[in-house]
Amino acid sequence: MGRRLLAGAPCLLYAASPLHSRSFLERLRSSIAAMSGGAGLREAGVATSPEEAAHRLQGCPSAAIVVSTGGTEHIVLAALEALRGPALLVAHPYANSLPALMEVYPLARRMGASAVFLPSLDPGDRRARRRLEQGLAGLRAATRLRGARLGLIGRPSPWLVYSRVEPGRLREKLGVELVEVPLEELYSEYELVEAPQGLLEEVLRGASRVEVQRTEVSRALRLYAALRTLVERHRLDAFTIECFSIIGRLRVTACLALSLFNDSGLVAGCEGDVPATVAMMLASWASGRPGFMANPSIVDGDRVMIAHCTAARGLGTGYKLRTHFESGMSVGLAVTIPKGQVVTLVRLDPELTRLRVARGTVEEGEPRSELHCRTQVWVRLEGGDAEKLLRDSMGNHYILVPGDWVDALTAAAEMLGLSVDRV
């Protein structure tokens, strides 16, 4: 679809045949409003002709389009052509809504649309409400991604031989602007800032155990403050950083800083891994929760153990401040992830053609191994084939987010022109 700079909330449009009664449309709109809750949609009204659909969607970055009745296929196509951004088509069991969706959908998918069918218009129907909520979550994530500014601070780590993306392709395919920031700019800021003292005390006080010196935590928070300056200066919506080079220069790790950024809602990825950070943006923005970028360290049947030192504190029930695993210096976080929790794993391939998603359950979330990164999570995959992550490798880092967001991420992927690989 090419690059589109999109901003603002998705619009909500009802495509309807002029033959249907107003009373039915009012009941439909009332039901959709009750099921969507506080989804933050901008009401665009009812369109009964292609011209009206195009007019009502002027200025909308994306839209949920309710296929209200039959005989609306041409109206939906006109709406998508005028929109030229992510769209969610919503059908229901009445007034020939589903047949209309089925006729238009093969064309609509080529235009950046996904679709959901609501088995009921009863706001109390949990299946219908969940389908709509997941579709809208995917719409919000895809909308936010297009036009996002992703900072690459430094370069991709040298061992990421596959996980690299050309900036032009990232912009053309997904609408993401890659903002390259040299490490020297970070180093300069680091010399100018001090650790936020209130945050220092809060981080130390919240830890169940502190295995590093207070001065090391303070230095890690100076790096956080320096990164915050770069985020504001370059107007970044997310960033990824060449963190291991920083260890050699400053003797400080970025783990605590990344943890704090992700807890605050600003996506921050490790090692200059651009495709993994884009996956993290989608997962975090769809779920509203921080993502955990981690290495798949063990695959065993239907289980995978993922580990890294950067987990957001808010993902767990407690955390320890330890050293960084590989270097044995500065600060890494060992976060305890709740056992039994449903989670979603996500990975975007560097060619920007395929999004892999998997639903699983945390089997063990208490870090126990001294031979892995500090936060360690064993996940049992619902699909039962963790070893596919190796057999059909899409590169290293996977993203974990709490909750079941497979349907939302599937919808977002379809809107972005990505195929979906469910494990």
Secondary structure, 3 states (H helix, E strand, C coil): CCCCCCCCCCEEEEECCCCCCHHHHHHHHHHHHHHHCCCCCEEEEEECCHHHHHHHCCCCCCEEEEECCCCCHHHHHHHHHHHCCCEEEEECCCCCHHHHHHHHHHHHHCCCEEEEECCCCCCCCHHHHHHHHHHHHHHHHHHHHCCCEEEEECCCCCCCCCCCCCHHHHHHHHCCEEEEECHHHHHHHHHHCCCCHHHHHHHHHHCCEECCCHHHHHHHHHHHHHHHHHHHHCCCCEEEECHHHHHHHHCCCCHHHHHHHHHHCCEEECCCCHHHHHHHHHHHHHHCCCCEEEEEEEEECCEEEEEECCCCHHHCCEEEEECCCCCCCCCEEEEECCCCCEEEEEEECCCCCEEEEEEEEEEECCCCCCCCCCEEEEEEECCCCCCHHHHCCCCCCEEEEECCCHHHHHHHHHHCCCEEEEC
